[in-house]
Amino acid sequence: MIKEVKKAIFPIAGLGTRFLPFSKAVSKELIPLVDKPMIHYAVEEAMLSGIDKIEFVARPQQRDFLNYFTRDEKLEKFLGENNKKAELESLKEVEAYFKDIGFSIEIQKNPQGNAHAIFQSKNFVKDEPCGVFFCDDIIKATEPGFKQLTEVFKTCGGNPVLALKAMPEDRLSSYGVVEVEKIAHSFYKIKRIVEKPKNGTAPSNLAVLGRMIITPDVFSYMEVNKNILDKDLSIVPLLGKMAEEGRAIYGYEIKGEWLECGNKSLWLKSFVNLLLQDPIFGEEIKKYIKELNIK
């Protein structure tokens, strides 16, 4: 029987150099989208997809991201004593919303790529399948993006599944792009993954986005091939190597909108997208933009 996916790894130890100088002081995952940090959207998606345990792989002394999810009694006392009811309620809402998620931290001592970071969580995963979430990818969908993957995972023999999205040809050079064998609508077996293909050489129009389900055999593969982990490798080309060697790796084209936040330009576009559709601030901001009469 295929085990349910109840655990997820969040590799957040990267230095976030594309967001300097901001990311020198604050973890990239805390950069806001409207009124919530990026990490909120990813953890919420995990929770709504059935995840109840999350391990963050972080840098040494990196703890600011965890402050967002944990209680601050001194701050709550200050807000209560100063009659800041709305602010206090917003704190308690986040705490209550995520109260059933168990959080843990594993340390990646040196920046060695996200494959190495994920490998640090092998003891957390043990013999179970687990999700991998990259917080700078936001999926806006009716059914949570990762939940879509968990449904597919049940049908593919418990093998790894990667989230895919069709992208315009002129943008494929920025992604890992899969060569696939189509099995069913939106469902594929991955034959290989080409990382950042040159224009006109991509094997398909399907790019890998930052959600996947991996299995204990992926950790076994990394254990045997530790030399790969020393090359600052991403998990995506590592899974591509496994596929080329005959391991069963699958892909599913996610339904929904992929909002990217991997650099400042993409983040700003995603910020505006979510802001204009926000149920609280959207109409106010649209009105303000009209008043500006920008040409």
Phi, psi and omega per residue, in radians:
M1 nan 2.344 -3.123
I2 -1.324 2.245 -3.121
K3 -1.268 2.574 3.063
E4 -1.243 2.648 3.104
V5 -1.568 1.875 -3.087
K6 -2.056 -0.146 -3.113
K7 -2.051 2.686 3.085
A8 -2.542 2.532 3.076
I9 -1.846 2.317 3.058
F10 -2.031 1.710 3.103
P11 -1.370 1.882 -3.068
I12 -2.194 0.368 -3.070
A13 -1.427 -0.115 -3.124
G14 -1.075 2.708 -3.072
L15 -1.404 -0.191 3.111
G16 1.065 0.721 -3.018
T17 -1.085 -0.436 3.125
R18 -1.227 -0.205 -3.135
F19 -1.944 0.238 3.052
L20 -1.120 2.580 0.079
P21 -1.503 -0.115 -3.096
F22 -0.956 -0.799 -3.039
S23 -1.290 -0.069 3.024
K24 -1.233 -0.520 -3.070
A25 -1.808 -0.489 -3.025
V26 -2.350 2.443 3.079
S27 -0.981 2.402 -3.126
K28 -0.934 -0.607 -3.073
E29 -1.150 -0.238 3.119
L30 -1.647 -0.010 3.052
I31 -1.089 2.317 -3.017
P32 -1.378 2.599 2.875
L33 -2.113 1.902 -2.953
V34 1.042 -2.009 -3.054
D35 -1.963 0.322 3.108
K36 -2.339 2.582 3.070
P37 -1.290 2.763 -3.125
M38 -0.923 -0.680 -3.059
I39 -1.126 -0.496 3.106
H40 -1.044 -0.805 -3.098
Y41 -1.100 -0.715 -3.108
A42 -1.222 -0.752 3.127
V43 -1.167 -0.669 3.091
E44 -1.078 -0.769 3.109
E45 -1.056 -0.730 3.114
A46 -1.070 -0.827 -3.119
M47 -1.071 -0.785 -3.127
L48 -1.220 -0.189 3.117
S49 -1.760 0.108 3.074
G50 1.723 0.055 3.109
I51 -1.304 2.321 3.093
D52 -2.153 -0.037 3.063
K53 -2.390 2.245 3.136
I54 -2.203 2.295 3.008
E55 -1.979 2.147 3.057
F56 -1.572 2.247 3.010
V57 -1.712 1.943 -2.949
A58 -2.154 2.959 3.027
R59 -1.343 2.798 3.031
P60 -1.014 2.416 3.140
Q61 1.182 0.083 3.106
Q62 -1.491 1.890 -3.085
R63 -2.343 -0.113 -3.015
D64 -1.038 -0.610 -3.120
F65 -1.098 -0.603 -3.100
L66 -1.279 -0.453 3.103
N67 -1.032 -0.534 -3.114
Y68 -1.109 -0.596 -3.039
F69 -1.693 -0.221 -3.053
T70 -1.850 2.749 -3.044
R71 -1.287 2.465 3.053
D72 -2.108 1.634 -3.032
E73 -1.133 -0.637 3.130
K74 -1.122 -0.743 3.118
L75 -1.147 -0.724 3.119
E76 -1.080 -0.709 3.128
K77 -1.113 -0.756 3.126
F78 -1.063 -0.806 -3.124
L79 -1.112 -0.713 3.128
G80 -1.131 -0.752 -3.118
E81 -1.206 -0.409 -3.107
N82 -1.845 0.306 3.036
N83 0.996 0.616 3.084
K84 -1.677 1.267 -3.000
K85 -1.169 -0.752 -3.103
A86 -1.115 -0.733 -3.132
E87 -1.168 -0.718 3.114
L88 -1.116 -0.712 3.140
E89 -1.112 -0.673 -3.141
S90 -1.124 -0.637 3.074
L91 -1.126 -0.826 -3.088
K92 -1.162 -0.542 3.110
E93 -1.092 -0.798 3.131
V94 -1.110 -0.804 3.136
E95 -1.024 -0.799 -3.110
A96 -1.209 -0.655 -3.067
Y97 -1.104 -0.694 -3.054
F98 -1.822 0.300 -3.012
K99 -1.125 -0.422 -3.085
D100 -1.589 0.019 3.092
I101 -1.604 2.266 3.042
G102 -1.602 2.112 -3.109
F103 -1.823 2.456 3.006
S104 -2.467 2.885 -3.113
I105 -2.249 2.369 2.972
E106 -2.095 2.503 -3.055
I107 -1.782 2.287 2.927
Q108 -1.755 1.905 -2.969
K109 -1.143 -0.660 -3.132
N110 -2.261 2.546 3.116
P111 -1.194 1.909 -3.087
Q112 -2.297 0.454 3.122
G113 1.587 2.765 -3.036
N114 -1.359 -0.338 3.038
A115 -1.122 -0.769 3.093
H116 -1.124 -0.691 3.122
A117 -1.070 -0.808 3.142
I118 -1.094 -0.646 3.137
F119 -1.073 -0.483 3.132
Q120 -1.099 -0.351 -3.083
S121 -1.661 0.303 -3.082
K122 -1.068 -0.615 3.136
N123 -1.291 -0.476 3.060
F124 -1.229 -0.713 -3.085
V125 -1.293 -0.735 -3.080
K126 1.006 -2.131 -3.063
D127 -1.874 0.467 -3.083
E128 -1.955 2.744 2.953
P129 -1.262 2.727 3.119
C130 -2.593 2.743 3.068
G131 -1.538 2.756 2.980
V132 -2.235 2.216 -3.104
F133 -2.114 2.283 2.983
F134 -1.894 2.075 -2.934
C135 -1.212 -0.302 3.139
D136 -1.490 0.151 2.954
D137 -1.998 2.094 3.120
I138 -1.957 2.305 3.122
I139 -1.942 2.033 3.097
K140 -1.743 1.877 -3.018
A141 -2.629 2.711 3.091
T142 -1.100 -0.839 3.016
E143 -1.755 2.208 -3.099
P144 -0.832 2.391 -3.066
G145 -0.953 -0.791 -3.101
F146 -1.213 -0.559 3.083
K147 -1.075 -0.637 3.071
Q148 -1.041 -0.715 3.116
L149 -1.140 -0.705 -3.113
T150 -1.122 -0.599 3.103
E151 -1.167 -0.697 3.107
V152 -1.184 -0.678 -3.114
F153 -0.982 -0.611 -3.135
K154 -1.141 -0.378 -3.030
T155 -1.793 -0.044 -3.032
C156 -2.063 0.604 3.004
G157 1.233 0.334 3.124
G158 1.257 0.435 3.103
N159 -1.651 2.789 -3.124
P160 -0.988 2.534 3.117
V161 -2.316 2.300 3.124
L162 -1.910 2.473 3.042
A163 -1.358 2.341 -3.125
L164 -2.160 2.759 3.052
K165 -2.606 2.326 3.081
A166 -1.206 2.327 -3.111
M167 -2.240 2.698 3.081
P168 -1.050 2.561 -3.067
E169 -1.000 -0.654 -3.075
D170 -1.300 -0.038 3.125
R171 -1.962 -0.107 -3.029
L172 -1.122 -0.406 -3.096
S173 -1.202 -0.099 3.134
S174 -1.697 0.007 -2.978
Y175 -2.270 2.975 2.836
G176 -1.428 2.185 -3.055
V177 -2.062 2.368 -3.013
V178 -1.683 2.506 2.862
E179 -1.707 2.251 -2.946
V180 -2.334 2.835 2.917
E181 -2.013 2.062 -3.072
K182 -1.263 2.297 3.131
I183 -1.843 -0.779 3.128
A184 -2.694 -3.128 3.138
H185 -1.010 2.113 3.110
S186 1.193 0.108 -3.072
F187 -2.148 2.280 -2.997
Y188 -2.434 2.686 2.886
K189 -1.715 2.280 -3.071
I190 -1.530 2.248 3.128
K191 -1.665 -0.666 3.066
R192 -2.868 2.913 3.112
I193 -2.249 2.205 3.110
V194 -1.782 2.088 -3.103
E195 -1.475 2.111 3.106
K196 0.840 1.114 -3.106
P197 -1.150 2.580 3.072
K198 -1.145 2.685 -3.121
N199 -0.911 2.275 3.102
G200 1.489 -0.002 -3.095
T201 -2.002 0.013 -3.096
A202 -1.113 2.397 -3.100
P203 -1.296 -0.213 3.083
S204 -2.871 -3.027 3.045
N205 -1.855 0.300 -3.074
L206 -1.774 2.004 3.130
A207 -1.736 2.643 3.093
V208 -1.500 2.224 3.044
L209 -1.892 3.035 -2.899
G210 -1.399 0.871 3.004
R211 -2.458 2.372 3.099
M212 -2.802 2.807 2.991
I213 -2.033 2.160 3.098
I214 -2.033 2.850 -3.016
T215 -2.177 2.894 -3.093
P216 -0.954 -0.501 -3.138
D217 -1.169 -0.392 3.051
V218 -1.160 -0.720 3.095
F219 -1.185 -0.627 3.075
S220 -1.104 -0.702 3.115
Y221 -1.108 -0.739 3.120
M222 -1.166 -0.621 3.125
E223 -1.091 -0.750 -3.131
V224 -1.278 -0.540 -3.065
N225 -1.978 0.906 -3.082
K226 -1.090 -0.397 3.102
N227 -1.089 -0.519 3.103
I228 -1.150 -0.640 -3.095
L229 -1.189 -0.389 -3.135
D230 -1.396 -0.033 -3.047
K231 -1.782 0.374 3.132
D232 0.952 0.762 -3.017
L233 -1.548 2.540 3.005
S234 -1.416 2.743 3.107
I235 -1.142 -0.468 -3.070
V236 -1.146 -0.960 3.089
P237 -1.119 -0.484 3.072
L238 -1.100 -0.772 3.086
L239 -1.154 -0.563 3.055
G240 -1.090 -0.697 3.092
K241 -1.103 -0.716 3.110
M242 -1.075 -0.738 3.137
A243 -1.106 -0.741 3.134
E244 -1.121 -0.488 3.129
E245 -1.509 0.104 3.043
G246 1.718 0.053 3.074
R247 -1.264 2.553 3.141
A248 -1.402 1.938 3.087
I249 -2.218 2.292 -3.071
Y250 -2.041 2.857 3.095
G251 -2.389 2.575 3.119
Y252 -2.337 2.263 3.138
E253 -1.390 1.912 -3.059
I254 -1.151 2.442 3.024
K255 -1.581 2.241 -3.113
G256 2.326 -3.113 -3.103
E257 -1.770 2.296 3.118
W258 -1.645 1.962 3.097
L259 -1.786 1.982 -3.063
E260 -1.625 2.518 3.121
C261 -2.376 0.553 -3.044
G262 -1.324 -0.304 3.046
N263 -2.547 3.071 -3.023
K264 -1.092 -0.717 -3.113
S265 -1.130 -0.830 3.124
L266 -1.112 -0.698 3.134
W267 -1.093 -0.772 3.136
L268 -1.075 -0.728 3.115
K269 -1.114 -0.726 3.129
S270 -1.188 -0.642 3.099
F271 -1.050 -0.857 -3.128
V272 -1.107 -0.729 3.129
N273 -0.972 -0.912 -3.107
L274 -1.217 -0.633 -3.122
L275 -1.090 -0.806 -3.088
L276 -1.201 -0.368 3.121
Q277 -1.778 0.050 -3.095
D278 -1.205 2.308 -3.093
P279 -1.158 -0.382 -3.132
I280 -1.645 -0.845 -3.005
F281 -1.771 -0.288 -2.968
G282 -0.972 -0.930 -3.075
E283 -1.144 -0.674 3.115
E284 -1.070 -0.747 -3.107
I285 -1.253 -0.677 3.076
K286 -1.043 -0.755 3.108
K287 -1.091 -0.722 -3.133
Y288 -1.121 -0.723 3.131
I289 -1.080 -0.703 3.096
K290 -1.101 -0.707 3.129
E291 -1.126 -0.542 3.129
L292 -1.201 -0.448 3.119
N293 0.956 0.851 -3.104
I294 -1.274 2.315 3.132
K295 -1.994 nan nan
